[in-house]
Each structure stands twice: as C-alpha cells, then as structure tokens.
Amino acid sequence: MGVGAFIEITRPHNCVLAGVVGLLGSIVAVGHFPPLDKAVLVFLVVTLGCAGGNTINDYFDYEIDVINRPERPLPRGAMGRRTAFWYAMVLFTVGLVLASFINLYDFLLAVVAYVTMFLYAWKLKPLPFVGNLAVASLTGATPLYGAVAVGKIGLAGYLALCAFLVNVAREVIKDIEDVEGDVTRGAKTLPIVWGKKKAAYVAALFAFATVLASFLPIKAGVGLSYLAMVPVDAMIIYAALLILSSQDRKTAHRAQKLLKVSIFLAVMAFLIAALVR
C-alpha cells in the first residue's frame, strides 16, 4: 500500500476544485480577495471535507465499485477498507479543527456538512432522489461556506442556488450511468425505481431550472458583465439534451462530465460579475 493510494482515493482534482469554489465563494460575496488566513482556512476545510467524503464513500461503495469502478484503490486492492475508514475520520477531524479557527458559524456548517457526507455514503445514497438532494445540497453549500467566512452572502447566494440545481441534475445522470452496479447492491435510485427515461426528464428539468436561476443576479442589479454566464448555460442545456436523447452509460457519462465542468465555469462567471459590479 503506497502513499499514492492515499492521494488517489480522495480524488484530489475534485477536492482541489471544491476548495477553489469555497474560496471563490468568499470573493464573490465581498467582491475582492478575503484576508489570506481566512482564504487558506476555507480552502483547506472544504478540500479536506471533500477528501474525507470521497474516501468514506469508497469505503461504503466497495461492492458497487467492484463492478462500476474496478480501477479505484479499494477494488483493486491498493488500500484496505479498514484503512480507508480511519483515513476518512482523520481527514474529517483535521478539517473540523481548522474550521474552528474561522468562526463559530463556519465550524457548525462544517460539522453539518461532514455528518451529511458520512450519512450520504452510509445510508442516503441508495434512496430514490434523497441521496441526490443530499449531495447537491453539499455542493450548493460550498460557495456559501466561503461567504459565511467573510460575513457576507452577496452573489454567493445565487451561486449556491445554481450549484444546487445543476448538481441535482448531475447526480441523477450519474445514477443513470451507474444503474448496473446499483442494481447488484439493491439500491433504489431514481432510474431504477422510475426507469432511465423518466429519470432523464427529471435531470433535464433541474438543468433547465439552473439556466432560469442563473439570470436572477441580473434582476438583482448585476450588469452586462453577467453575460459570461451565457456559454455556461448553453453547456448545461446541451448536457440536458444529450441525456434526453439517450440514456446509455456512455452518453450519461458525457452529460454528467459536462455539468461538472459547467459548475466551475459558473463560479468564474459569478466571479467576473462580482469583481466588476
């Protein structure tokens, strides 16, 4: 068991992206870079939480990943399951200690988020739509976490709403992609209970709702700078049309990856709007 497995199981690119989104939430909220100490703490708390969440998810999802993700560290034997469990606990603990240095509200928000991650991986993920809402709420809370750290919500509130909506769409599409493994585990995800086609309609509905919500900042007084969101909306609509056209695993994978990219691009669009407002 090498050091590489400890890094790989956290899916570091996702964790760093989450940390950046948390930091950008602070910038979007106040319109400038926050104090360096808070910026570093926000980044680390979000990154460590994401790392712990991904690790504990792999611990509970071992049987599914043997089928759906055999290349991951646990299915291929690069790390033991017990080791993964305690590694996740260490990541969560360090994250909470760091969160206590930001402010009480961010500490409590981190506690709620970390507990939700554990519950999602343990019990909520197989439940129809409940798991989708849980993980989407966590994603929506990420920019809010950075905003709470600087004591102002601002445009980060609109960003959180869009992040929540688009992630509901992405999580449903991921369930469409993972139907084969989920069936073997006895999971009752939306595409298993309702069928892939109906699940695709639900995903598309939330994707289109994201596009509508993305224009709320304009109503709130944000100017033409917010046109940076237009190509992001186009990407979200394209992903929705893709999953409506076909629900095979390859198409679902492509659609959910497009939505994943759109999340980061949306943050950048909000950032531009906040800085030039």
Residue frames as qw, qx, qy, qz and C-alpha x, y, z in Angstrom:
[[0.000, 0.890, 0.457, 0.000, 0.00, 0.00, 0.00],
 [0.496, 0.151, 0.026, 0.855, 1.79, 3.12, -1.24],
 [0.042, -0.422, -0.265, 0.866, 1.34, 6.79, -0.49],
 [0.137, 0.013, -0.525, -0.840, -0.21, 7.24, -3.92],
 [0.267, -0.430, -0.843, -0.185, -3.31, 5.29, -2.87],
 [0.206, -0.572, -0.526, 0.594, -3.96, 7.77, -0.04],
 [0.053, 0.367, -0.160, -0.915, -3.95, 10.60, -2.54],
 [0.172, -0.058, -0.764, -0.620, -5.83, 8.78, -5.29],
 [0.161, -0.457, -0.871, 0.076, -8.75, 7.64, -3.11],
 [0.020, -0.576, -0.360, 0.733, -9.59, 11.26, -2.24],
 [0.449, 0.658, 0.475, 0.375, -9.90, 12.14, -5.95],
 [0.400, -0.442, -0.116, 0.795, -7.64, 15.18, -5.43],
 [0.104, 0.193, 0.409, 0.886, -8.70, 17.06, -8.56],
 [0.323, -0.654, -0.585, -0.355, -12.29, 17.09, -7.28],
 [0.537, -0.631, -0.381, 0.410, -11.17, 18.16, -3.79],
 [0.352, -0.199, 0.091, 0.910, -8.98, 21.00, -5.05],
 [0.067, -0.402, -0.515, -0.754, -11.83, 22.16, -7.29],
 [0.439, -0.709, -0.548, -0.069, -14.20, 22.14, -4.30],
 [0.513, -0.501, -0.206, 0.666, -11.67, 24.10, -2.25],
 [0.209, 0.050, 0.290, 0.933, -11.32, 26.67, -5.02],
 [0.231, -0.576, -0.578, -0.531, -15.11, 27.01, -5.25],
 [0.506, -0.684, -0.451, 0.270, -15.26, 27.62, -1.50],
 [0.415, -0.340, 0.017, 0.843, -12.59, 30.29, -1.78],
 [0.054, 0.239, 0.462, 0.852, -14.29, 31.87, -4.78],
 [0.306, -0.699, -0.632, -0.133, -17.50, 31.96, -2.75],
 [0.419, -0.622, -0.234, 0.619, -15.72, 34.36, -0.39],
 [0.243, -0.142, 0.313, 0.907, -14.57, 36.52, -3.29],
 [0.093, -0.464, -0.661, -0.582, -18.00, 36.54, -4.94],
 [0.350, -0.712, -0.584, 0.172, -19.60, 37.53, -1.62],
 [0.321, -0.760, -0.112, 0.554, -17.43, 40.60, -0.94],
 [0.512, 0.855, 0.073, 0.040, -16.14, 41.45, -4.41],
 [0.208, 0.802, -0.535, 0.166, -12.45, 41.16, -3.51],
 [0.675, 0.133, -0.692, 0.218, -9.93, 38.65, -2.18],
 [0.660, -0.716, -0.153, -0.168, -10.54, 37.88, 1.52],
 [0.305, -0.787, 0.527, -0.106, -7.83, 38.04, 4.23],
 [0.468, 0.447, -0.757, -0.089, -5.16, 35.45, 3.47],
 [0.147, -0.183, 0.890, -0.390, -5.63, 33.47, 6.68],
 [0.641, 0.261, 0.456, -0.559, -9.37, 33.02, 6.06],
 [0.653, 0.525, -0.363, -0.407, -8.77, 32.22, 2.41],
 [0.274, 0.385, -0.880, 0.058, -6.33, 29.41, 3.29],
 [0.308, -0.017, 0.815, -0.491, -8.58, 28.02, 6.02],
 [0.703, 0.367, 0.168, -0.585, -11.69, 28.00, 3.80],
 [0.587, 0.500, -0.578, -0.265, -9.75, 26.22, 1.05],
 [0.140, 0.299, -0.919, 0.214, -8.37, 23.60, 3.44],
 [0.459, 0.074, 0.671, -0.578, -11.63, 22.91, 5.29],
 [0.750, 0.420, 0.008, -0.511, -13.56, 22.39, 2.05],
 [0.509, 0.514, -0.678, -0.133, -10.75, 20.36, 0.46],
 [0.028, -0.236, 0.915, -0.327, -10.32, 18.09, 3.49],
 [0.599, 0.178, 0.499, -0.601, -14.08, 17.62, 3.80],
 [0.738, 0.476, -0.244, -0.411, -14.33, 16.62, 0.16],
 [0.342, 0.452, -0.822, 0.053, -11.37, 14.25, 0.57],
 [0.264, -0.090, 0.840, -0.466, -12.94, 12.63, 3.62],
 [0.688, 0.315, 0.256, -0.602, -16.29, 12.38, 1.86],
 [0.663, 0.489, -0.482, -0.297, -14.81, 10.70, -1.21],
 [0.174, 0.357, -0.895, 0.203, -12.84, 8.27, 0.94],
 [0.398, 0.047, 0.749, -0.528, -15.75, 7.22, 3.16],
 [0.719, 0.402, -0.026, -0.567, -17.91, 6.94, 0.03],
 [0.545, 0.435, -0.702, -0.142, -15.45, 4.44, -1.44],
 [0.113, -0.205, 0.885, -0.402, -15.47, 2.54, 1.87],
 [0.559, 0.232, 0.571, -0.555, -19.24, 2.05, 1.78],
 [0.692, 0.554, -0.088, -0.454, -19.41, 1.64, -2.01],
 [0.271, -0.471, 0.812, 0.215, -16.88, -1.18, -2.23],
 [0.554, 0.229, 0.800, 0.017, -19.28, -3.77, -3.70],
 [0.488, 0.813, 0.242, -0.208, -20.63, -1.30, -6.27],
 [0.096, 0.854, -0.427, -0.281, -17.17, -0.11, -7.28],
 [0.530, -0.207, 0.797, 0.203, -16.03, -3.68, -7.90],
 [0.534, 0.520, 0.648, 0.157, -18.46, -3.52, -10.85],
 [0.272, 0.933, 0.234, 0.036, -18.67, 0.18, -11.76],
 [0.095, 0.926, -0.341, 0.132, -15.21, 1.46, -10.77],
 [0.969, -0.157, -0.049, 0.184, -12.81, -1.53, -10.56],
 [0.596, 0.499, -0.191, 0.599, -9.85, 0.77, -11.17],
 [0.307, -0.824, 0.140, -0.455, -10.29, 2.58, -7.82],
 [0.072, 0.562, -0.741, 0.359, -7.87, 1.85, -4.94],
 [0.596, -0.207, 0.618, -0.470, -10.16, -0.36, -2.81],
 [0.915, 0.268, 0.107, -0.280, -11.49, -2.71, -5.54],
 [0.722, 0.555, -0.396, 0.120, -8.01, -3.26, -6.96],
 [0.874, -0.346, -0.237, 0.245, -6.51, -3.86, -3.51],
 [0.427, 0.537, -0.223, 0.692, -4.26, -0.80, -3.30],
 [0.154, -0.352, 0.471, -0.794, -5.73, 0.05, 0.13],
 [0.185, -0.266, -0.930, 0.176, -7.64, -1.92, 2.76],
 [0.261, -0.680, -0.487, -0.481, -11.23, -0.94, 3.60],
 [0.582, -0.676, -0.348, 0.288, -10.48, -0.52, 7.31],
 [0.478, -0.188, 0.066, 0.856, -7.57, 1.77, 6.48],
 [0.042, 0.428, 0.429, 0.794, -9.84, 3.84, 4.22],
 [0.413, -0.748, -0.498, -0.148, -12.41, 4.24, 7.00],
 [0.564, -0.645, -0.178, 0.483, -9.93, 5.58, 9.57],
 [0.397, 0.049, 0.261, 0.878, -8.21, 7.71, 6.95],
 [0.103, -0.635, -0.470, -0.605, -11.56, 9.41, 6.27],
 [0.520, -0.763, -0.369, 0.105, -12.04, 10.01, 10.00],
 [0.560, -0.354, 0.012, 0.749, -8.63, 11.67, 10.22],
 [0.206, 0.302, 0.383, 0.848, -9.41, 13.93, 7.27],
 [0.300, -0.741, -0.473, -0.370, -12.73, 14.96, 8.81],
 [0.603, -0.656, -0.272, 0.364, -11.12, 15.61, 12.20],
 [0.464, -0.154, 0.126, 0.863, -8.36, 17.83, 10.80],
 [0.032, 0.486, 0.464, 0.740, -10.94, 19.72, 8.75],
 [0.425, -0.779, -0.438, -0.147, -13.10, 20.42, 11.81],
 [0.593, -0.502, -0.134, 0.615, -10.11, 21.59, 13.85],
 [0.307, 0.062, 0.272, 0.910, -9.22, 24.06, 11.10],
 [0.146, -0.632, -0.541, -0.535, -12.87, 25.17, 10.78],
 [0.488, -0.720, -0.424, 0.253, -12.88, 26.14, 14.45],
 [0.439, -0.331, 0.034, 0.835, -10.30, 28.84, 13.65],
 [0.101, 0.391, 0.471, 0.784, -12.59, 30.59, 11.12],
 [0.353, -0.236, 0.226, -0.877, -15.73, 31.37, 13.13],
 [0.432, 0.030, 0.789, -0.436, -18.48, 29.52, 15.01],
 [0.710, 0.448, 0.145, -0.523, -20.90, 29.55, 12.08],
 [0.554, 0.551, -0.586, -0.215, -18.37, 28.03, 9.69],
 [0.072, -0.287, 0.923, -0.246, -17.45, 25.40, 12.28],
 [0.567, 0.203, 0.627, -0.495, -21.10, 24.40, 12.70],
 [0.688, 0.556, -0.144, -0.443, -21.62, 24.41, 8.93],
 [0.312, 0.501, -0.805, -0.060, -18.60, 22.14, 8.56],
 [0.317, -0.091, 0.869, -0.369, -19.99, 19.76, 11.20],
 [0.686, 0.396, 0.352, -0.499, -23.33, 19.56, 9.40],
 [0.591, 0.621, -0.403, -0.320, -21.63, 19.08, 6.02],
 [0.120, 0.432, -0.891, 0.066, -19.24, 16.39, 7.25],
 [0.455, 0.061, 0.787, -0.412, -22.01, 14.46, 9.02],
 [0.702, 0.508, 0.110, -0.487, -24.15, 14.70, 5.88],
 [0.422, 0.580, -0.663, -0.213, -21.28, 13.30, 3.81],
 [0.111, -0.222, 0.946, -0.210, -20.99, 10.32, 6.14],
 [0.556, 0.280, 0.607, -0.494, -24.76, 9.71, 6.21],
 [0.616, 0.581, -0.218, -0.486, -24.93, 10.03, 2.43],
 [0.332, 0.464, -0.814, -0.109, -22.26, 7.40, 1.90],
 [0.152, -0.101, 0.918, -0.352, -23.68, 5.12, 4.61],
 [0.292, 0.395, 0.814, -0.311, -27.45, 5.28, 4.17],
 [0.343, 0.663, 0.199, -0.635, -28.75, 8.05, 1.92],
 [0.043, 0.433, -0.638, -0.635, -27.09, 7.30, -1.42],
 [0.055, 0.131, 0.947, 0.287, -29.28, 4.30, -2.39],
 [0.208, 0.569, 0.649, -0.459, -32.55, 6.11, -1.58],
 [0.361, 0.597, 0.541, 0.469, -34.55, 7.44, -4.53],
 [0.127, 0.810, 0.171, 0.547, -33.76, 11.13, -5.01],
 [0.562, -0.825, -0.045, 0.046, -32.90, 11.67, -1.30],
 [0.751, -0.274, 0.217, 0.561, -29.24, 10.93, -1.92],
 [0.439, 0.520, 0.319, 0.660, -29.25, 13.20, -4.96],
 [0.181, -0.905, -0.168, -0.346, -30.65, 16.09, -2.91],
 [0.704, -0.663, 0.035, 0.252, -28.13, 15.49, -0.13],
 [0.683, -0.091, 0.261, 0.676, -25.04, 15.66, -2.31],
 [0.246, 0.660, 0.326, 0.631, -26.43, 18.59, -4.31],
 [0.383, -0.905, -0.148, -0.110, -27.03, 20.46, -1.06],
 [0.724, -0.472, 0.140, 0.483, -23.41, 19.88, -0.10],
 [0.525, 0.261, 0.335, 0.737, -22.23, 21.29, -3.41],
 [0.026, -0.822, -0.311, -0.477, -24.53, 24.29, -3.07],
 [0.567, -0.810, -0.095, 0.112, -23.22, 24.89, 0.43],
 [0.771, -0.027, 0.053, 0.634, -19.61, 25.10, -0.78],
 [0.255, 0.502, 0.078, 0.823, -19.66, 28.73, -2.03],
 [0.465, -0.777, -0.191, -0.378, -21.86, 29.64, 0.95],
 [0.817, -0.412, -0.166, 0.368, -19.16, 28.31, 3.25],
 [0.522, 0.143, 0.030, 0.840, -16.70, 30.81, 1.84],
 [0.113, -0.654, -0.230, -0.712, -19.30, 33.58, 2.08],
 [0.668, -0.697, -0.248, -0.084, -20.05, 32.84, 5.75],
 [0.757, -0.172, -0.141, 0.614, -16.33, 33.02, 6.47],
 [0.278, 0.186, 0.048, 0.941, -16.26, 36.68, 5.39],
 [0.030, 0.434, 0.587, -0.683, -19.61, 37.54, 6.97],
 [0.396, 0.469, -0.059, -0.787, -21.49, 38.42, 3.78],
 [0.687, 0.264, 0.677, -0.004, -23.59, 36.38, 1.35],
 [0.144, 0.582, -0.352, -0.719, -23.95, 38.69, -1.68],
 [0.649, 0.393, -0.428, -0.491, -23.96, 36.98, -5.07],
 [0.055, 0.265, -0.957, 0.101, -22.77, 33.77, -3.41],
 [0.519, 0.184, 0.635, -0.542, -26.40, 33.06, -2.53],
 [0.710, 0.526, -0.085, -0.461, -27.41, 32.97, -6.20],
 [0.344, 0.522, -0.775, -0.090, -24.33, 30.89, -6.98],
 [0.258, -0.136, 0.893, -0.342, -25.30, 28.40, -4.28],
 [0.682, 0.349, 0.370, -0.526, -28.80, 28.06, -5.75],
 [0.647, 0.586, -0.373, -0.315, -27.44, 27.39, -9.24],
 [0.134, 0.444, -0.880, 0.099, -24.87, 24.94, -7.89],
 [0.482, 0.021, 0.757, -0.442, -27.61, 23.06, -6.04],
 [0.734, 0.457, 0.164, -0.475, -29.93, 22.82, -9.06],
 [0.569, 0.600, -0.526, -0.200, -27.28, 21.77, -11.56],
 [0.002, 0.378, -0.904, 0.198, -25.91, 19.17, -9.15],
 [0.679, 0.142, 0.564, -0.448, -29.32, 17.58, -8.68],
 [0.746, 0.570, -0.149, -0.311, -29.31, 17.15, -12.46],
 [0.331, 0.602, -0.726, 0.033, -25.77, 15.76, -12.43],
 [0.330, -0.256, 0.839, -0.350, -26.42, 13.32, -9.58],
 [0.787, 0.289, 0.365, -0.406, -29.49, 11.89, -11.30],
 [0.675, 0.630, -0.346, -0.170, -27.50, 11.46, -14.51],
 [0.046, 0.526, -0.830, 0.181, -24.70, 9.75, -12.56],
 [0.607, -0.025, 0.690, -0.393, -27.32, 7.33, -11.22],
 [0.809, 0.501, 0.011, -0.308, -28.35, 6.61, -14.80],
 [0.406, 0.665, -0.627, 0.014, -24.71, 5.92, -15.60],
 [0.038, -0.383, 0.862, -0.331, -24.31, 3.60, -12.58],
 [0.801, -0.094, -0.008, -0.591, -27.52, 1.58, -12.86],
 [0.801, 0.183, -0.569, -0.025, -25.75, -1.74, -13.44],
 [0.364, 0.197, -0.712, 0.567, -23.72, -1.62, -10.24],
 [0.349, -0.198, 0.352, -0.845, -26.53, -0.10, -8.20],
 [0.824, -0.062, -0.279, -0.490, -28.90, -2.93, -9.15],
 [0.706, 0.109, -0.669, 0.205, -26.46, -5.55, -7.84],
 [0.152, 0.136, -0.611, 0.765, -26.36, -3.75, -4.49],
 [0.156, -0.586, -0.793, 0.063, -30.12, -3.50, -4.28],
 [0.083, -0.254, -0.139, 0.954, -30.10, 0.29, -4.41],
 [0.229, 0.702, 0.674, -0.012, -33.34, 2.11, -5.19],
 [0.173, -0.313, 0.153, 0.921, -32.08, 5.10, -7.15],
 [0.445, 0.513, 0.142, -0.720, -34.38, 7.16, -9.34],
 [0.460, 0.404, -0.594, -0.522, -33.55, 5.47, -12.67],
 [0.110, 0.028, -0.992, 0.058, -34.04, 2.05, -11.05],
 [0.214, 0.386, 0.716, -0.541, -37.39, 2.95, -9.48],
 [0.424, 0.660, 0.183, -0.593, -38.78, 5.14, -12.27],
 [0.783, 0.440, 0.347, 0.272, -36.76, 3.98, -15.25],
 [0.524, -0.163, 0.190, 0.814, -33.93, 5.71, -17.07],
 [0.151, 0.519, 0.459, 0.705, -36.15, 7.78, -19.37],
 [0.343, -0.853, -0.350, -0.180, -38.20, 9.35, -16.57],
 [0.634, -0.571, -0.032, 0.521, -35.02, 9.97, -14.58],
 [0.456, 0.146, 0.312, 0.820, -33.58, 11.74, -17.61],
 [0.072, -0.742, -0.408, -0.526, -36.60, 14.05, -17.68],
 [0.544, -0.797, -0.205, 0.161, -36.05, 14.87, -14.00],
 [0.627, -0.287, 0.148, 0.709, -32.39, 15.64, -14.66],
 [0.278, 0.407, 0.400, 0.773, -33.25, 17.83, -17.63],
 [0.260, -0.847, -0.401, -0.232, -35.88, 19.69, -15.58],
 [0.566, -0.731, -0.046, 0.377, -33.29, 20.65, -12.97],
 [0.551, -0.017, 0.311, 0.774, -30.79, 21.57, -15.67],
 [0.094, 0.622, 0.427, 0.649, -33.28, 23.95, -17.28],
 [0.434, -0.853, -0.290, 0.002, -34.17, 25.33, -13.83],
 [0.634, -0.399, 0.066, 0.659, -30.48, 26.10, -13.36],
 [0.338, 0.304, 0.372, 0.809, -30.47, 28.16, -16.55],
 [0.195, -0.796, -0.400, -0.409, -33.51, 30.14, -15.39],
 [0.598, -0.747, -0.165, 0.240, -32.00, 30.72, -11.93],
 [0.657, -0.066, 0.117, 0.742, -28.73, 31.87, -13.47],
 [0.165, 0.548, 0.273, 0.773, -30.41, 35.09, -14.62],
 [0.438, -0.784, -0.433, 0.079, -31.58, 36.10, -11.14],
 [0.505, -0.417, -0.054, 0.754, -28.43, 38.19, -10.49],
 [0.172, 0.288, 0.384, 0.860, -29.34, 40.37, -13.48],
 [0.329, -0.723, -0.497, -0.349, -32.69, 41.09, -11.85],
 [0.604, -0.664, -0.259, 0.356, -30.77, 41.95, -8.68],
 [0.002, -0.977, 0.080, 0.199, -28.81, 44.64, -10.47],
 [0.594, -0.342, 0.535, 0.494, -25.81, 42.87, -11.96],
 [0.349, 0.712, -0.172, -0.584, -24.94, 44.40, -15.32],
 [0.772, 0.531, -0.259, -0.235, -23.76, 43.16, -18.71],
 [0.012, 0.582, -0.806, 0.107, -20.71, 41.52, -17.12],
 [0.639, -0.072, 0.688, -0.337, -23.00, 38.65, -16.27],
 [0.765, 0.496, -0.199, -0.360, -23.16, 37.71, -19.94],
 [0.100, 0.515, -0.850, 0.036, -20.19, 35.48, -19.08],
 [0.528, -0.020, 0.763, -0.372, -22.82, 33.01, -17.86],
 [0.709, 0.438, -0.074, -0.547, -24.39, 32.61, -21.31],
 [0.539, 0.412, -0.719, -0.150, -21.93, 29.98, -22.66],
 [0.103, -0.156, 0.896, -0.403, -22.22, 28.10, -19.37],
 [0.622, 0.250, 0.404, -0.623, -26.00, 28.00, -19.78],
 [0.676, 0.468, -0.398, -0.408, -25.51, 26.70, -23.31],
 [0.257, 0.338, -0.899, 0.112, -23.33, 23.87, -21.96],
 [0.339, 0.029, 0.763, -0.551, -25.96, 22.96, -19.36],
 [0.703, 0.380, 0.099, -0.594, -28.73, 22.92, -21.97],
 [0.549, 0.469, -0.652, -0.233, -26.59, 20.74, -24.26],
 [0.018, 0.206, -0.934, 0.291, -25.98, 18.25, -21.43],
 [0.530, 0.199, 0.546, -0.618, -29.73, 18.11, -20.76],
 [0.710, 0.465, -0.192, -0.492, -30.49, 17.46, -24.43],
 [0.309, 0.427, -0.849, -0.036, -27.82, 14.74, -24.50],
 [0.162, -0.039, 0.912, -0.375, -29.35, 12.74, -21.65],
 [0.622, 0.356, 0.316, -0.622, -32.83, 13.19, -23.12],
 [0.595, 0.513, -0.464, -0.409, -31.62, 11.79, -26.44],
 [0.783, 0.126, -0.608, 0.034, -30.06, 8.66, -24.94],
 [0.612, -0.674, 0.267, -0.314, -29.69, 7.10, -21.51],
 [0.926, 0.123, -0.276, 0.226, -26.89, 4.66, -22.30],
 [0.701, -0.575, -0.075, 0.415, -23.88, 4.68, -19.97],
 [0.555, 0.098, 0.196, 0.802, -21.53, 6.45, -22.40],
 [0.003, 0.661, 0.311, 0.683, -23.95, 9.32, -23.02],
 [0.559, -0.788, -0.251, -0.061, -24.76, 9.65, -19.32],
 [0.717, -0.345, -0.011, 0.606, -21.06, 9.82, -18.51],
 [0.365, 0.311, 0.242, 0.843, -20.53, 12.54, -21.10],
 [0.219, -0.758, -0.344, -0.510, -23.53, 14.57, -19.90],
 [0.637, -0.736, -0.190, 0.127, -22.58, 14.46, -16.22],
 [0.653, -0.153, 0.068, 0.738, -18.98, 15.44, -17.05],
 [0.166, 0.533, 0.288, 0.778, -20.27, 18.47, -18.98],
 [0.433, -0.809, -0.269, -0.294, -22.33, 19.51, -15.97],
 [0.746, -0.478, -0.110, 0.451, -19.31, 19.07, -13.73],
 [0.474, 0.130, 0.157, 0.857, -17.29, 21.45, -15.91],
 [0.078, -0.694, -0.365, -0.616, -20.22, 23.88, -16.03],
 [0.574, -0.743, -0.313, 0.145, -20.15, 24.20, -12.22],
 [0.583, -0.359, 0.046, 0.727, -16.63, 25.59, -12.22],
 [0.246, 0.313, 0.378, 0.836, -17.31, 27.82, -15.23],
 [0.274, -0.787, -0.455, -0.314, -20.41, 29.17, -13.49],
 [0.583, -0.658, -0.175, 0.443, -18.31, 30.10, -10.47],
 [0.460, -0.087, 0.233, 0.853, -15.96, 32.00, -12.75],
 [0.016, 0.578, 0.484, 0.657, -18.89, 33.81, -14.36],
 [0.448, -0.820, -0.356, -0.017, -20.19, 34.84, -10.94],
 [0.623, -0.424, -0.017, 0.658, -16.67, 35.92, -10.00],
 [0.306, 0.245, 0.339, 0.855, -16.44, 38.21, -13.02],
 [0.210, -0.728, -0.462, -0.462, -19.83, 39.69, -12.21],
 [0.581, -0.730, -0.277, 0.231, -18.86, 40.30, -8.56],
 [0.592, -0.277, 0.074, 0.753, -15.50, 41.90, -9.34],
 [0.187, 0.185, 0.341, 0.903, -16.76, 44.36, -11.96],
 [0.147, -0.725, -0.670, -0.064, -20.10, 45.11, -10.32]]
